[in-house]
Amino acid sequence: MLNPTQRILSLHFFTRRVICGIATAICITLLSGCQGMLTNPSRTKVRIIDVSADAPEMDVYQNSSAIAYRLAFGTITSYVPVDPGVSNAMATMAGTRQAVARSRATLASAGQYTILIGNFSSSLEQVVLQDQDKPAPAGKASLRFLNQAAQEGPVDLYLVPAGQKVTDVAPAIRGSSFGANTGYLNFPAGTYTLIVEPAGTVPRNDTDALYSGAQVAYVPGSASTIVLCERRSDSKQEMQAIVAPDYIPGFASDSTEQPVK
């Protein structure tokens, strides 16, 4: 038999163990919930690419929630996690709710998408594209070409390997017109210079091209989107190319819970 003092000590010890057990269970539950929120694989990822040559700075909303602020020409945002399902995206003039472009799409769970804003401000266009989020075949790089050069006619695109000339290779893409989307095409991984010529032109050298870019390395297994566009410079339009990485082996796509500013 326990004396009164022993009974009190025993009850106190038992009570502490019960309280500690309840607290531990609560902590485990909360941590499990947090882990689920941080690593939820079903969330969809969206980024925005702005290639409108003369549009004002824009904010972008997805289902009334801001996902990017003050976008300007040439901006490629990080991927932002959003809920899957029907997406009503709206671009507005920065700092206002005055809509300048809209798009509607159904986003798959765990999918990866680009909202592309292009054309001139008088006829601004906004489209939603599904991005490749898996590796290219072994030894290859997946490249998708989007033609947003509104004032150029059809063009041929050359991928010139490092150490070679444009006259040494055939066009990778022939007759690309405004609005064209090649989808993902697989090329041998390596370092290339993108050269753009009017469709059907026999190139003589790099300097006569509509566009001749810098050398870009495309690593094995990677996927990238290349957007042809135009920007006004000294009262004339100049062709440019913007390269956006979609998938890089060994790296997760950039994401943030906060709108891109």
C-alpha positions in Angstrom: 0.0 0.0 0.0 1.2 3.5 -0.8 1.2 6.1 1.9 -0.6 9.4 1.1 2.7 11.1 0.0 3.5 8.3 -2.4 0.0 8.3 -3.8 0.3 12.1 -4.5 3.7 11.7 -6.2 2.5 8.8 -8.3 -0.6 10.7 -9.5 1.6 13.7 -10.3 4.0 11.5 -12.4 1.1 9.8 -14.2 -0.6 13.2 -15.0 2.7 14.6 -16.4 3.1 11.5 -18.7 -0.5 11.9 -20.0 0.0 15.6 -20.7 3.4 14.9 -22.5 1.8 12.2 -24.5 -1.1 14.5 -25.7 1.4 17.3 -26.5 3.6 14.9 -28.5 0.6 13.7 -30.5 -0.5 17.2 -31.2 3.0 18.2 -32.4 3.2 15.1 -34.6 -0.2 15.9 -36.2 0.8 19.6 -36.8 4.2 18.6 -38.3 2.5 16.1 -40.5 0.1 18.7 -41.8 2.9 21.2 -42.4 4.9 18.6 -44.2 1.9 17.9 -46.5 1.6 21.6 -47.3 5.3 22.0 -48.1 5.7 19.0 -50.2 2.2 18.6 -51.7 2.9 17.1 -55.1 -0.5 17.8 -56.6 0.0 21.6 -56.8 0.3 23.0 -60.3 3.1 25.4 -61.3 2.6 28.5 -63.6 5.1 31.1 -64.9 4.5 34.1 -67.2 6.6 35.2 -70.2 5.9 38.7 -71.5 7.1 39.4 -75.1 4.7 42.2 -76.1 7.0 44.9 -77.6 4.9 47.9 -76.6 2.5 46.8 -73.8 2.6 48.8 -70.6 3.8 47.1 -67.4 1.3 44.5 -66.3 0.1 42.7 -63.2 -1.2 39.1 -63.7 -4.0 37.5 -61.6 -5.0 33.8 -61.6 -8.6 33.3 -60.3 -8.4 36.8 -58.6 -5.1 36.0 -56.8 -2.1 38.0 -57.9 0.8 35.9 -59.2 3.0 38.6 -60.8 3.5 42.3 -60.6 4.8 45.0 -63.0 5.8 42.6 -65.8 7.7 44.2 -68.7 9.0 43.0 -72.1 11.3 40.1 -71.8 10.3 39.0 -68.3 10.3 35.3 -67.5 9.0 34.8 -64.0 9.7 31.9 -61.7 7.2 29.1 -61.5 4.5 29.9 -59.0 2.5 27.1 -57.3 -1.3 27.4 -57.9 -4.3 25.1 -57.4 -5.1 22.7 -60.3 -8.5 23.0 -62.1 -10.0 25.8 -64.1 -7.8 28.8 -64.3 -9.0 32.3 -65.3 -5.9 34.3 -65.8 -6.0 38.1 -66.4 -3.3 40.6 -67.2 -4.0 44.1 -66.1 -2.3 47.4 -66.4 0.1 47.6 -63.5 -1.5 48.9 -60.3 -5.0 48.7 -61.7 -7.7 46.1 -62.4 -8.0 47.3 -66.0 -7.8 44.1 -68.0 -5.7 44.1 -71.1 -5.7 40.3 -71.8 -7.4 37.2 -70.5 -7.1 33.4 -70.9 -9.0 30.4 -69.6 -7.6 26.9 -69.3 -7.9 23.7 -67.2 -4.6 23.0 -65.3 -3.8 19.4 -64.5 -2.8 18.4 -61.1 1.0 18.6 -60.7 1.3 20.1 -64.2 3.7 22.9 -65.3 2.5 25.7 -67.5 3.5 29.0 -69.2 1.2 32.0 -69.6 2.6 33.7 -72.8 1.6 37.3 -73.3 2.5 38.6 -76.8 1.6 40.7 -79.8 1.3 44.5 -79.8 -0.8 46.3 -77.2 -3.5 47.1 -79.7 -4.2 43.3 -80.1 -2.6 41.8 -77.0 -2.8 38.0 -76.8 -2.5 35.7 -73.8 -2.3 31.9 -74.2 -1.6 29.0 -71.8 0.9 26.4 -72.8 1.8 23.1 -71.0 5.5 22.8 -70.4 7.7 19.7 -70.4 8.6 18.8 -66.8 10.4 15.5 -67.6 13.9 14.8 -69.0 14.6 14.7 -72.7 15.8 11.3 -74.1 19.3 10.3 -73.3 21.9 12.6 -75.0 19.2 14.9 -76.3 17.8 18.3 -75.4 14.1 19.1 -76.0 13.5 22.6 -77.6 10.2 24.3 -78.2 10.1 27.3 -80.6 7.4 29.9 -80.3 7.2 32.6 -83.0 5.9 35.9 -81.5 7.7 38.1 -84.1 4.5 39.9 -85.3 6.0 42.0 -88.0 8.2 39.5 -89.7 7.1 37.1 -92.4 7.8 33.4 -92.4 11.3 32.6 -91.3 13.7 29.6 -91.2 15.5 28.8 -87.9 19.1 27.4 -87.8 20.7 25.8 -84.8 24.4 26.2 -85.6 26.7 23.9 -83.5 29.7 25.6 -81.8 32.6 25.7 -84.3 30.4 25.6 -87.4 28.9 28.2 -89.7 25.3 28.7 -90.8 26.3 27.6 -94.3 27.3 24.2 -92.9 23.8 23.3 -91.6 20.2 22.9 -92.8 17.4 24.8 -91.1 16.1 23.2 -88.0 12.7 24.8 -88.6 11.4 25.9 -92.0 8.7 28.5 -92.7 7.8 29.5 -89.1 5.1 32.2 -89.1 3.8 34.4 -86.3 1.9 32.4 -83.7 3.7 29.1 -84.6 4.4 26.6 -81.9 6.6 23.7 -82.9 6.0 21.7 -79.7 9.1 20.0 -78.2 11.6 18.7 -80.6 14.6 16.6 -79.6 18.1 17.7 -80.8 21.6 16.4 -79.8 22.6 18.1 -76.6 25.3 20.7 -77.1 26.1 24.4 -77.6 24.3 26.1 -80.4 23.8 29.6 -82.0 20.3 30.4 -83.1 20.2 32.2 -86.5 17.0 33.4 -88.1 16.7 34.0 -91.9 13.7 34.9 -94.1 12.1 31.7 -95.2 13.7 30.2 -98.3 16.8 32.4 -98.1 20.1 30.7 -98.7 22.3 32.1 -96.0 25.7 33.5 -96.9 27.0 34.4 -93.4 25.8 35.1 -89.9 25.9 38.9 -90.3 23.2 39.0 -93.0 20.7 37.2 -90.8 17.5 38.7 -89.3 18.8 37.5 -86.0 22.1 35.9 -84.8 22.2 35.1 -81.1 24.8 34.2 -78.6 26.0 30.6 -78.1 23.7 28.7 -75.7 24.5 25.3 -74.0 21.7 22.8 -73.9 22.6 20.1 -71.5 21.6 16.4 -71.9 18.1 15.8 -70.6 17.1 19.5 -70.5 14.0 21.1 -72.0 13.7 24.7 -73.0 11.3 27.1 -74.7 12.7 29.6 -77.2 10.5 32.6 -78.0 11.1 34.7 -81.1 9.9 38.3 -80.6 10.5 41.9 -81.6 11.5 45.0 -79.6 11.4 48.6 -80.8 14.9 50.1 -80.9 15.7 53.5 -82.5 12.2 53.7 -84.1 12.6 50.2 -85.7 11.7 46.7 -84.7 14.6 44.3 -83.9 14.2 40.6 -83.7 15.2 38.9 -80.4 15.1 35.4 -79.0 14.3 34.6 -75.3 15.4 31.3 -73.9 13.4 30.0 -70.9 14.5 26.8 -69.2 11.6 24.4 -68.6 13.4 21.4 -67.2 17.0 21.2 -66.0 18.2 17.7 -64.8 19.1 17.7 -61.1 17.2 20.9 -60.4 13.6 21.5 -59.3 11.7 24.2 -61.1 11.9 27.5 -59.3 8.8 28.2 -57.3 7.7 30.6 -54.6 4.5 31.0 -52.6 4.6 34.8 -53.1 3.6 36.8 -56.3 6.6 37.7 -58.4 7.3 41.4 -58.2 
